[in-house]
Amino acid sequence: MRAADLATASVLILLGGVVVLDSLRIGIGWGSDGPRSGFFPFWLGVILLLAAATIGLQAWRRSTAKAFVTRAQLDPVLKVLWPATAMVILIRPLGLYVAAALYMGFYMRWVGRHSWLAVVLCAIGVPVLTFVVFEMWFLVPMPKGPLEAWLGY
């Protein structure tokens, strides 16, 4: 557990340092129209650095050799990780909406054991609603695949 906490603290310190340095690069002061672009990210980076340093210090002082995770605890995490990883990989060839529909349908049926009717309604309804909101109303382009191209988007 101590090694995992120290590794996590190290990664978070590195991330916080990158945020702080980049915020300094773009400016953290006040301009004529309010805070500059780096103001809020700078302070979020400082908070992240402080939190990570606290985690690291607490882990360093701890002397227990308790296991980070047991097999029983890891199984539910992997049940989420593998389908989510597959969805991210499928976004490029299939597009966000089709990948999300496949992910949601698979996950609802495999983990949730929902009825096929609920699976189909949610797996199709949520991506269609998301498409309408982002693509048509907000005009925010999302990654599209062959289905959207076939439909003219």
QUIGIZI-V741612 format. One line per field, one symbol per residue. psi: psi as a letter, one per 30 degrees, with the letter a starting at -180 (. if undefined). A space follows every 50 residues. Layout:
psi=???
//
This chain:
psi=eeeeeeeeeeeeeeeeeeeeeeeeefkfakafgaklefeeeeeeeeeeee eeeeeeeeeefkgkhkkekleefeeeeefeeeeeeeeeefeeffleeeee eeeeeeeeeeefhlleeeeeeefeeeeeeeeeeeeeefhjklklaeeeee fg.
//
